[in-house]
Amino acid sequence: MRSTDIKIRTDAALEAKAQKTLSELGLDMTTAINIFLTQVVQQQAIPFRMNNTHQKGIQFGGWQNKIKIHPGFDEPLDEFKEYV
């Protein structure tokens, strides 16, 4: 098998923590990355669940265009603004 070099950029603190964790698991960074890439090829996907924890805005999913807001929805707020 012919090998190649891959150059990546990452945060230095993240790399140090990853090196420590991998060492505790008996792995080095090269082996861990090769395991990851092998799983990507075998599964034809990222081999773990990914969540967008930085989602912005409301996601309606299947309810898109099915939720209607009554035209008078803001009326109580308008009355409150007049009061203040």
Backbone torsions as a table, in degrees:
resi	resn	phi	psi	omega
1	MET	NA	130.9	178.0
2	ARG	-83.0	136.0	179.9
3	SER	-104.6	160.8	178.9
4	THR	-138.7	160.9	177.4
5	ASP	-99.0	140.9	174.4
6	ILE	-120.5	128.4	179.2
7	LYS	-108.0	125.2	178.1
8	ILE	-127.5	158.0	174.4
9	ARG	-111.6	137.0	176.0
10	THR	-152.6	164.3	178.2
11	ASP	-64.9	135.4	-177.1
12	ALA	-60.7	-39.9	179.9
13	ALA	-66.7	-39.3	177.8
14	LEU	-63.2	-43.4	178.9
15	GLU	-60.6	-44.8	-179.4
16	ALA	-61.6	-43.7	179.4
17	LYS	-65.7	-40.3	179.1
18	ALA	-65.3	-43.4	178.7
19	GLN	-58.3	-43.5	-179.3
20	LYS	-64.1	-47.6	-179.4
21	THR	-62.8	-46.2	-179.6
22	LEU	-63.0	-39.6	177.4
23	SER	-59.8	-41.9	178.0
24	GLU	-64.3	-25.8	177.6
25	LEU	-89.2	-1.6	-180.0
26	GLY	80.5	23.3	-178.9
27	LEU	-120.5	156.0	168.7
28	ASP	-106.6	171.6	-175.8
29	MET	-61.9	-41.9	-179.1
30	THR	-61.0	-45.2	179.9
31	THR	-63.9	-43.3	-179.6
32	ALA	-62.2	-43.5	179.6
33	ILE	-66.7	-38.7	177.2
34	ASN	-65.2	-37.0	175.1
35	ILE	-62.3	-46.3	178.9
36	PHE	-58.4	-50.1	-177.5
37	LEU	-64.6	-37.1	176.7
38	THR	-61.7	-42.6	179.1
39	GLN	-67.2	-37.1	176.4
40	VAL	-58.9	-45.9	-178.9
41	VAL	-67.1	-46.5	-177.9
42	GLN	-64.4	-41.9	-176.0
43	GLN	-90.9	-11.4	-175.5
44	GLN	54.1	38.8	-177.9
45	ALA	-167.2	168.9	170.6
46	ILE	-67.7	130.5	-171.6
47	PRO	-81.7	27.4	174.4
48	PHE	-155.1	161.0	-179.0
49	ARG	-73.1	135.9	178.7
50	MET	-118.0	131.0	177.5
51	ASN	-119.5	143.1	176.1
52	ASN	-91.7	94.4	-177.7
53	THR	-81.4	-7.1	-179.7
54	HIS	-107.2	30.0	-179.6
55	GLN	-62.3	138.6	177.9
56	LYS	-118.4	144.7	177.5
57	GLY	84.2	173.8	-178.8
58	ILE	-91.0	133.2	176.5
59	GLN	-107.0	116.8	-177.4
60	PHE	-90.6	-18.0	179.9
61	GLY	57.2	-128.0	-178.4
62	GLY	-68.9	-8.2	-179.1
63	TRP	-91.7	0.3	179.9
64	GLN	-53.6	130.6	179.9
65	ASN	66.1	10.9	178.5
66	LYS	-109.4	-12.8	179.7
67	ILE	-97.9	123.8	-179.9
68	LYS	-113.7	137.4	177.1
69	ILE	-103.4	128.7	-178.7
70	HIS	-59.9	138.7	-178.7
71	PRO	-56.1	-29.1	-179.2
72	GLY	-90.7	14.6	-176.0
73	PHE	-55.9	-39.6	-176.3
74	ASP	-86.5	-3.3	-176.0
75	GLU	-56.8	-46.6	178.6
76	PRO	-59.6	-36.0	178.8
77	LEU	-66.7	-41.1	177.7
78	ASP	-60.9	-42.0	178.2
79	GLU	-63.0	-39.2	179.7
80	PHE	-65.0	-41.8	179.2
81	LYS	-60.1	-39.8	178.1
82	GLU	-65.2	-37.4	-179.2
83	TYR	-65.3	-39.6	-177.9
84	VAL	-79.3	NA	NA
